[in-house]
């Protein structure tokens, strides 16, 4: 089942994994502490309390590192080696941070040896619990059973969800074809509903019925759906279900009335204040911490292009909040004449990218000057990625609801960046818009924090850069 916490979808299987690992991480540090005791020795009461506090801090820190590396998202698509690498990297990050804490706070009741043992135990526990969850099929235990009312092209999209992560939270038990509708789903998956939707749903232990009708002229079995609802079975429309299940708003099924009456789209003063406060605090901190990277990148660009070449800081017009253009700052990663023929989408292995540019784009160092845009208020840390006016005019003409992504400030990090690879075409822009609209509808402070933490995985793993 997928529940929501402050607009963020929480999948039961992921929550179960996260809680299990959090407890095991604390147990790892407690175990490492007690392993050092001599036979028959015991900790004093005040020492026990101190160790417990440190165990909680250690568990939370390692949990956050795992979260930052994408280990607690139902969209995780890494193979076994990728998961192992992420767990080990989370352990290394935790070791470094906890070592600094021990250095600065020598009164802490652990030493470096105990920390190393705790990290090794925690990594081992994490790998074991993940193997166990996979072996017993925890995803299947929590996966909701879905009955689709409809069998046309819209219903067929359930068959076309290629990514296992998109289907992780539900299982389609079958389709009911309404009278007068041509069936496009496989014949063997059609169900006989002659005994009524309620009886069929109860016989199949259905948790949710999704109404997926492309032809709105077909009449709904209102009385039957109402009976199912009164019996405790969730009844959802197609767009709402897809929003919660796959984290995007399906454009081809979207209509203005859904956007008007759907929950979300909150822009209250408290939300804006919290967002702005986080933008200023985090961007100032990052500006200070990344200053050496700026200097090294500027010097490298100058060495490659010559000291009298084009400016190492690149300025470009982008479309911001409310569709108003602003000047965006980046470190130049392409040759000075990269767009002498006009605005172009960035391509894979783009020949316009310099050698230094390839590195700073891969590591996202080229985007550090956008922190200045955040401080100015042009951008936020989290939001839809800003596009150029030349592209926006075309995209708004060809893609419905494209202008609605400008209802919030553009961001350095974004929901679409986490869920979809680099966009380099109009077709990619359409796909990313579905995730951008999801963010605009569900944007909350907690979702922003979640995106910021998970963006660390995008940077560290070099995902999506061109």
C-alpha positions in Angstrom: 0.0 0.0 0.0 1.2 3.6 -0.6 0.3 6.1 2.0 1.1 9.8 2.0 3.0 11.9 4.5 2.9 15.6 3.8 2.4 14.9 0.1 5.1 12.3 -0.2 4.2 8.8 -1.2 5.4 6.1 1.3 5.3 2.5 0.2 4.8 -0.1 2.9 7.5 -2.4 1.8 10.1 0.5 1.7 8.9 1.7 5.1 9.3 -1.9 6.5 12.8 -2.1 5.1 13.8 1.4 6.4 12.5 0.7 9.9 14.2 -2.7 10.0 17.5 -1.3 9.0 17.3 1.7 11.3 16.9 -0.7 14.3 19.7 -2.9 13.0 22.0 0.1 12.6 21.5 1.0 16.3 22.0 -2.6 17.3 25.3 -2.7 15.3 26.8 0.1 17.4 25.5 -1.3 20.6 27.0 -4.7 19.7 30.3 -3.1 18.8 30.4 -1.3 22.2 29.7 -4.5 24.2 32.2 -6.5 22.2 35.0 -4.5 23.7 34.1 -5.3 27.3 36.2 -7.7 29.2 34.5 -10.9 30.4 32.3 -10.1 33.4 32.6 -6.4 32.9 29.6 -4.1 32.6 28.8 -0.5 31.7 27.8 1.9 34.4 24.2 3.3 34.2 25.3 6.7 32.9 27.6 4.9 30.3 24.6 2.8 29.1 22.6 6.0 28.5 25.4 7.7 26.6 26.0 4.6 24.4 22.3 4.5 23.6 22.2 8.1 22.5 25.3 7.6 20.3 23.7 4.4 18.9 20.6 6.4 17.9 22.7 9.2 16.3 24.8 6.6 14.5 21.7 4.8 13.2 20.1 8.1 12.0 23.2 9.2 10.3 23.7 6.0 8.4 20.0 5.9 7.6 20.3 9.4 6.0 23.4 8.4 4.1 21.5 5.4 2.7 18.5 7.6 1.9 20.8 10.0 0.1 22.1 7.2 -2.1 18.6 6.1 -3.1 18.4 3.0 -1.0 14.9 3.8 0.4 13.0 4.6 -2.8 10.6 2.2 -4.5 12.0 3.5 -7.8 15.4 1.9 -7.0 16.6 0.1 -10.2 20.2 -0.8 -9.2 21.3 -4.4 -9.5 22.8 -6.3 -6.7 26.3 -4.9 -7.3 24.8 -1.4 -7.4 23.0 -1.9 -4.1 26.3 -3.3 -2.6 28.2 -0.2 -3.8 25.6 2.2 -2.3 25.6 0.4 1.0 29.4 0.5 1.2 29.5 4.1 0.2 26.9 5.0 2.9 29.2 3.1 5.4 32.2 5.1 4.3 30.4 8.5 4.6 29.1 7.5 8.0 32.6 6.5 9.1 34.0 9.9 8.0 31.3 11.9 9.7 31.3 9.9 13.0 35.2 10.1 13.0 34.9 13.8 12.9 32.4 13.7 15.8 34.8 11.6 17.9 37.7 13.9 17.1 35.7 17.0 18.1 33.9 15.4 21.1 36.5 13.1 22.8 34.0 12.5 25.7 31.9 10.3 23.4 31.8 6.7 24.8 33.2 5.1 21.6 36.5 5.0 19.9 37.6 4.5 16.3 37.9 0.7 16.5 34.3 0.4 17.8 33.1 2.7 15.1 34.8 0.6 12.4 33.3 -2.6 13.8 29.8 -0.9 14.1 30.0 0.2 10.4 31.0 -3.3 9.3 28.2 -4.9 11.3 25.7 -2.4 10.0 26.7 -3.0 6.3 26.5 -6.7 6.9 23.1 -6.4 8.6 21.8 -4.2 5.7 22.9 -6.7 3.1 21.4 -9.6 5.0 18.0 -7.9 5.6 17.8 -6.9 1.9 18.5 -10.5 0.8 15.9 -11.7 3.3 13.3 -9.3 2.1 13.9 -10.3 -1.5 13.8 -14.0 -0.6 10.5 -13.9 1.2 9.0 -11.5 -1.3 8.1 -8.6 1.0 7.1 -6.5 -2.0 4.5 -9.0 -2.8 3.2 -9.1 0.7 2.5 -5.4 0.7 1.5 -5.0 -2.9 -2.1 -4.0 -3.3 -4.4 -6.0 -5.6 -5.9 -3.8 -8.3 -8.9 -4.5 -10.5 -9.0 -2.2 -13.6 -12.5 -1.2 -14.9 -11.8 -0.7 -18.6 -10.0 -2.5 -21.3 -9.2 0.1 -24.0 -5.9 1.9 -24.7 -5.9 3.6 -21.4 -6.2 0.3 -19.5 -3.5 -1.1 -21.8 -0.9 1.3 -20.3 -0.8 -0.9 -17.2 0.7 -3.6 -19.4 3.1 -1.1 -20.8 4.8 -0.1 -17.6 8.2 -1.4 -18.4 10.0 -0.6 -15.2 9.5 -3.0 -12.3 9.8 -0.1 -9.9 6.6 1.4 -11.4 4.7 -1.8 -10.6 6.3 -2.4 -7.2 3.4 -1.1 -5.2 0.5 -2.9 -7.0 -0.5 -6.0 -8.9 -3.3 -6.0 -11.6 -5.5 -9.0 -11.0 -7.5 -8.4 -14.2 -9.6 -6.2 -16.3 -13.4 -5.7 -16.7 -14.5 -4.7 -20.1 -17.5 -2.4 -20.0 -20.4 -3.1 -22.4 -19.8 -1.5 -25.8 -16.0 -1.1 -25.3 -13.6 -2.9 -27.6 -11.0 -4.8 -25.6 -7.4 -4.1 -26.3 -5.9 -5.9 -23.3 -4.9 -9.6 -23.6 -8.0 -11.7 -23.7 -6.8 -14.1 -20.9 -6.7 -11.1 -18.5 -10.4 -10.2 -19.0 -12.7 -11.0 -16.1 -16.3 -12.0 -16.0 -18.2 -9.4 -14.0 -21.7 -10.8 -14.6 -22.1 -11.5 -10.9 -21.3 -7.9 -10.1 -18.2 -5.9 -9.3 -18.5 -6.3 -5.6 -18.8 -10.1 -5.7 -15.9 -10.3 -8.2 -13.7 -8.0 -6.1 -14.4 -9.9 -2.9 -13.7 -13.2 -4.6 -10.3 -11.9 -5.9 -9.4 -10.0 -2.6 -9.2 -6.7 -4.5 -7.9 -3.7 -2.6 -8.6 -1.1 -5.2 -10.6 -0.6 -8.3 -9.2 1.8 -10.9 -11.6 3.3 -13.4 -9.6 3.6 -16.7 -12.0 4.6 -19.4 -10.8 6.4 -22.5 -14.3 6.9 -23.9 -16.1 9.2 -21.5 -19.4 8.6 -23.2 -19.6 5.1 -21.7 -21.8 5.1 -18.6 -20.2 4.0 -15.3 -21.8 1.3 -13.1 -22.3 3.9 -10.4 -24.4 1.7 -8.1 -21.8 -1.2 -8.3 -18.9 1.1 -7.7 -20.7 2.7 -4.7 -21.3 -0.7 -3.3 -17.6 -1.5 -3.6 -16.7 1.7 -1.9 -19.1 1.1 1.0 -17.5 -2.3 1.4 -14.1 -0.7 2.0 -12.7 -1.2 -1.5 -10.9 1.9 -2.7 -12.2 3.3 -6.0 -9.8 5.6 -7.9 -9.8 7.3 -11.3 -6.9 6.5 -13.6 -5.0 9.8 -13.3 -5.1 9.8 -9.5 -4.0 6.2 -9.3 -1.1 6.7 -11.6 0.0 9.8 -9.6 0.3 7.8 -6.4 1.7 4.6 -8.0 4.4 5.9 -10.3 4.9 9.5 -9.1 3.8 11.3 -12.2 0.6 12.8 -13.7 -0.3 11.2 -16.9 -0.7 13.9 -19.5 -2.7 12.0 -22.1 -5.5 11.3 -19.6 -5.4 14.8 -18.0 -8.1 17.4 -18.2 -8.4 20.8 -16.7 -11.2 19.8 -14.3 -9.0 17.2 -12.7 -6.4 19.9 -12.0 -9.0 22.3 -10.7 -10.6 20.0 -8.3 -7.7 17.8 -7.2 -6.1 18.3 -3.8 -2.6 19.8 -3.6 -1.1 22.8 -5.4 -0.6 24.5 -2.0 1.2 27.8 -2.0 0.5 29.2 1.5 2.7 31.8 3.1 4.2 29.3 5.6 5.2 26.9 2.8 6.8 29.8 0.9 8.6 31.1 4.0 10.0 27.6 4.8 11.2 27.1 1.3 12.9 30.5 1.1 14.5 30.0 4.5 15.9 26.7 3.4 17.1 28.1 0.1 19.1 30.9 1.8 20.6 28.7 4.5 21.6 25.8 2.3 22.8 27.8 -0.6 25.0 30.0 1.7 26.5 26.9 3.3 27.1 25.2 -0.1 28.7 28.4 -1.5 31.2 28.4 1.3 31.9 24.6 1.2 32.3 24.5 -2.6 34.4 27.6 -3.1 37.6 25.5 -3.6 35.8 23.6 -6.4 34.8 26.9 -8.1 38.4 28.1 -8.1 39.8 24.8 -9.4 37.1 24.7 -12.1 37.7 28.3 -13.2 41.4 27.7 -13.4 40.9 24.5 -15.4 38.6 26.2 -17.8 41.1 29.0 -18.3 44.0 26.6 -18.9 42.1 24.7 -21.5 40.6 27.7 -23.3 43.4 30.2 -22.8 43.6 33.1 -20.3 42.2 35.5 -22.9 39.3 33.3 -24.1 35.6 33.6 -23.4 34.4 34.1 -19.9 34.5 31.0 -17.7 31.1 32.0 -16.2 28.3 31.4 -18.7 25.2 33.5 -18.7 22.0 32.3 -20.3 18.3 33.4 -20.4 15.9 30.9 -18.7 12.2 31.0 -18.0 11.4 31.3 -14.3 8.5 31.6 -11.9 5.3 32.8 -13.7 7.0 32.5 -17.1 9.2 35.5 -16.4 12.7 35.2 -17.9 15.9 35.6 -15.8 19.6 35.3 -16.3 21.0 31.9 -15.2 24.7 31.5 -14.3 26.8 28.4 -15.0 30.4 27.5 -15.4 31.1 27.2 -19.1 31.3 23.6 -20.2 31.1 24.1 -24.0 33.2 25.8 -26.6 32.7 29.6 -26.9 31.0 29.2 -30.3 28.8 26.3 -29.2 25.5 27.9 -30.4 26.6 30.0 -33.3 23.8 28.3 -35.3 21.1 28.9 -32.7 19.8 27.2 -29.6 20.2 23.4 -29.5 19.4 20.6 -27.2 22.4 19.0 -25.5 23.1 15.5 -26.9 24.8 12.4 -25.7 28.6 12.7 -26.3 27.9 16.3 -27.5 31.0 17.4 -29.5 30.5 21.0 -28.3 31.5 20.0 -24.7 35.1 20.6 -23.8 37.3 18.1 -21.9 37.0 20.1 -18.7 33.4 20.7 -19.5 32.7 17.0 -19.7 34.0 16.5 -16.1 32.3 19.5 -14.5 29.0 18.5 -16.2 29.3 14.9 -15.0 30.0 16.0 -11.5 27.4 18.9 -11.6 30.2 21.4 -10.7 29.1 23.6 -13.7 25.8 24.2 -11.9 27.3 25.7 -8.7 26.9 29.3 -9.8 23.2 28.7 -9.8 23.4 29.0 -6.0 23.8 32.7 -6.6 20.5 32.6 -8.5 18.9 30.9 -5.5 20.2 33.7 -3.2 18.8 36.3 -5.6 15.4 34.6 -5.5 15.4 33.7 -9.2 15.4 30.0 -8.4 14.8 27.6 -5.5 17.0 24.6 -4.5 14.2 22.3 -5.6 11.8 22.7 -8.5 11.4 22.0 -12.2 14.6 22.6 -14.2 14.4 25.9 -16.0 14.3 25.8 -19.8 15.3 28.4 -22.4 12.8 30.8 -23.8 13.4 29.5 -27.3 12.4 26.0 -26.3 9.6 27.1 -24.0 7.6 28.9 -26.7 7.6 25.7 -28.8 6.9 23.4 -25.9 4.0 25.4 -24.7 2.5 25.4 -28.2 2.9 21.6 -28.6 2.5 20.2 -25.1 -0.7 20.8 -23.1 -0.3 22.1 -19.5 3.4 22.9 -20.1 2.9 26.4 -18.7 1.7 25.0 -15.4 5.2 24.0 -14.5 6.0 27.7 -14.0 3.6 27.9 -11.1 6.6 27.3 -8.8 10.2 28.6 -9.0 12.6 26.5 -11.1 15.2 24.6 -9.1 18.7 23.2 -9.2 17.4 19.8 -8.1 14.1 18.4 -9.1 11.7 15.5 -8.9 11.9 14.9 -12.7 15.7 14.6 -12.4 15.4 11.8 -9.9 12.8 9.9 -11.9 13.8 10.5 -15.5 17.1 10.7 -17.4 18.5 13.8 -19.0 15.9 15.5 -21.4 17.2 16.4 -24.8 14.2 16.5 -27.0 10.5 17.6 -27.1 9.5 14.0 -26.4 11.7 14.0 -23.3 10.2 17.3 -22.2 6.7 15.8 -22.4 7.8 12.9 -20.2 9.6 15.1 -17.7 6.5 17.4 -17.5 4.5 14.6 -16.0 7.0 14.5 -13.1 7.2 18.3 -12.9 3.4 18.5 -12.6 3.5 15.9 -9.8 6.0 18.1 -7.9 3.9 21.3 -8.5 0.8 19.5 -7.2 2.5 17.8 -4.2 5.3 20.2 -3.3 5.9 20.2 0.4 8.9 21.0 2.7 9.3 17.3 3.4 9.3 16.4 -0.3 11.9 19.1 -0.9 14.1 17.6 1.8 13.7 14.2 0.3 14.6 15.4 -3.2 17.7 17.2 -1.9 18.9 14.2 0.0 18.3 11.8 -2.9 20.0 14.2 -5.4 23.2 13.2 -3.7 22.9 9.8 -5.4 22.4 11.6 -8.8 25.7 13.5 -8.2 27.7 10.7 -6.7 26.6 8.1 -9.3 26.9 10.6 -12.2 23.4 9.9 -13.4 21.7 11.8 -16.2 24.5 14.3 -17.0 25.4 15.2 -20.6 
